[in-house]
């Protein structure tokens, strides 16, 4: 439970709060979250367990007025320093079928923009999946694309074009960029599309602090730090009894044959086709099948359900998935961050969060911009 932290006098409102990964980075930079909102009851129970003093609105954002949010925060229009949130991104995911912006699930993004317009925060930060940049307003199958001329709503990027137009209506100065959490100290290669909007002044993104090459820091002769590895953050957890998702007997049987850093491609030749089944002849690299992580690299992007065959994240040496505690470390959550509920619920909330290392880097840059504005 967190009841006190060093505050810098800057206020924050959190939308689509989830496990609070985006917000923890801002709190570490001294921001004061005045109210949080999420429709998910597991998000509510998580934040109430860890931050009982923060008002939490547990309902659909469509049914909450901006006036209600500001009242709960104890702030007026224009008084919020930063509004943060990651509207659910299912319609824009590169995994599975894209349904397009006209799918009802895209409404959270519209609602986020509504609150920006009405609350007039000094700054807003919105997190999305990189696939949003190529999303279509109307999904078209690959077969259809090759048989006829696409309509404007069916073109790649048509949804993103509309979203940027909607954001321009806020009259904020906006910058967006795909950032990799590994470049900011996270032990995870996870790319997120980040939007920063400023009511006054021009926004900029945080400069990387880490790299997988020998790049120099911007404006400095000092090299960037090397990427943080899985071993760097979880070595002290090894040998402990850790709670983790269970794997099927078949998965464990084949994972035992995979070396650290390998996947189905490193299985013995005479077992690959048997292990993969029908997926053996399907397209794509299938890098997540029977994937065993490496101690010497950042983790790949962690997911909400890590026991799905296509997105396995198995321990470098043991025949098990990454544990809950290891998942927290990879995402940058404090060890004592409590997530009530079942094991799948814990993985889902942690896996869907913004890595705290990345959100902290963004928060430091936002704080700098807001202070300079004054």
Buried (B, 14 or more C-beta within 10 A) or exposed (E): EBEEEEEBEBBBBBBBBBBBBBBBBBBBBBBBBBBBBBBBEBBBBBBBEBBEEBBBBBEEBEEBEBEBBBEBBEBEEEBBBBBBBBBBBBBBBEEEEBBBBBBEBBBBBBBBBBBBBEBBBBBBBBBBBBBBBBBBBBBBEEEEEEEEEBEEBBBEBBBBBBBBEBBEEBEBEBEBEBBBBBBBBBBBBBBBBBBBBBBEEEBEBBBBEBBBEEEEBEEEEEEBEEBBBBBBBBEEBBEEEBEBBEBEEEBBEBBEBBEBBBBBBBBEEEBBEEBBEEBEEEEEEBBBBBBBBBBEBBBBBBBBEBBEBEBBBBBBEBBBBBBBBBBBBBBBBEEEBEBBEEBEBBBBBBBBBBBBBBBBBBBBBBBEBBEEEE
